[in-house]
Amino acid sequence: MPAPHCLLPVKVIPHAPSNAVAGWHGDALKVKVHAPALEGRANEELCGFLADRLRLARRAVSVAQGLKSPRKLIRISGLTLAEAIARLGA
């Protein structure tokens, strides 16, 4: 049986004072990241931050859609959407 995975819609706020989950923005989870939206640094920091919060390996979290957009779909391997939302405390 394959491991579960899900797609989490995210609205990213780069250049924030610190990394934080900031609640919901419509149907997307709002996440603040300290890194600027420059050369993929905000995407890297977003994926690393979410992996830490989800207690998953960094490779289990990736940007599936929206590499250059503030609205992204994040692919999470190893969890269902309900499990991911519960772990994020959202």
Secondary structure, 3 states (H helix, E strand, C coil): CCCCEEEEEEEEECCCCCCEEEEEECCEEEEECCCCCCCCHHHHHHHHHHHHHHCCCHHHEEEEECCCCCEEEEEEECCCHHHHHHHHCC
